[in-house]
Amino acid sequence: MVSFSAGQDAARLLLEGSQRFTCLAGGTRSGKTFLIVRAIVARAIKAKHSRHAILRFHANAARASIALDTLPNVMRLCFPGLKLKEHRQDGFFELPNGARIWIGGLDDKERVEKILGLEYVTVFLNEASQIPYALALIAFTRLAQVVPHLHQCGFVDLNPVGKTHWTNLLFGDKREPVSHRPLNDPENYKRAFLNPPDNAAHLTKDFLASLANLPEKQRKRFYEGIYVDDADAALWTYEIIDAARCALGDIPEEDRAAVVVALDPSGAAGRDDLRADEIGIVVAARGVNGDCYILADRSCREAPAAWGRRAVVAYHEFKADCIVAESNFGGEMVRATIQAADPNVPVHLVTASRGKAVRAEPISVRYAQRQVHHAGRFEKLEDQLCAFSAAGYGGTGSPDHADAAIWALTHLFGHDDGTAIIEFYRRVAQEQGRS
């Protein structure tokens, strides 16, 4: 049988409490998910034919993380001899007493409709930092199965993010995340924090040291497990980006009305020039539906001849219409570098006449309105976007990946001479005046 540290045992007892909602927040590999899955199995054992849902934002992540890893480990260590029968096509595991544990993702429309067509006595939102509050609300409306001698429980876990995240508003500030009004039943929202040292018996010293040595922002989230101050007037959040994410296969070539490769050059002399910024190279498309999609991030730190070839390769690979390149650094040299790799590639030079935050703001509004989708995960690009605020860029170095993406999206959504931005805000003002 598995043994628990003092912190884990306190969290275990909290999960067994009478409150309706419980959040376990804290650093990575601290045992949060293991403890909640263990509590769910224990609840399922107590109640015949009860239903329990474990949900993540992405269905494939739910299967890889829970169905193939955490759940088998919980069964092996805490409930040896108890057999689960997997009904993979239907998305659930069944206990001998007929209780079922459903595992799925909120990004899979067909599976979501199937899962949320049922009522559950337990709903667990795993990695809730990735789940928008609107989806969390929908999931918790299914926390309605009536089971004798078993109260309904909503569980949440996450590595903490910004203090304005809905989990902190609910479980920390005890306020409703939309209206920000105090909760009518604050006693039903309880939270505990767990961090890697609480799970030290199952982690190596080297792993714990690596977490302790992370940069400050990452250390606070993954080692100290605390909510951090949000950037003032942040233009992007990970939640906004994640809410509209899709797969590359969701945008077939015939649905792409326009494709561009955007290039943000720097003074890098080559891959060994580690002091220089990267050359931002981002591929984006506008769909026939009017939305835009980030298809690829080919940014690099290379000499001009190499990054010119890299941009041209992306141009041909994605059958782009042109390469959009910022001319502030190098002017016509940028065009010459690209056309040295392929003289037939059309190059459209743009000039940065406004500050980065001014260029970024209208594009961030498009994201908030779910008009921009990332076809995959682009970690550096997304980290840079989330470091933008109305005051400017707050990250380290230059937002090379983000600049390239903003140039691409500005070009696809309208003119990049500034008129599209003016027209955009004029249209917003007119719509607000009519409402």
Secondary structure, DSSP 8 states (H G I E B T S, - for coil): -----HHHHHHHHHHTSS-SEEEEEESTTSSHHHHHHHHHHHHHHHSTT-EEEEEESSHHHHIIIIIIIIHHHHHHHHSTT---EEETTTTEEE-TTS-EEEEEETT-HHHHHHHTTS-BSEEEESSGGGS-HHHHHHHHTTB---BTTB--EEEEEE---BTTSHHHHHHTS-B-TTT--B-S-GGGEEEEEE-GGGGGGGS-HHHHHHHHTS-HHHHHHHTS---B---TTBS--HHHHHHT-B-GGGS-GGGEEEEEEEEE-----STT-TTS--BEEEEEEEETTS-EEEEEE--B---HHHHHHHHHHHHHHTT-SEEEEE-TTTTHHHHHHHHHH-TTS-EEEE---S-HHHHHHHHHHHHHTT-EEEBS--HHHHHHHTTEETTEE-SSS--HHHHHHHHHHHHHHS-TTTHHHHHHHHHHHHHHHH-
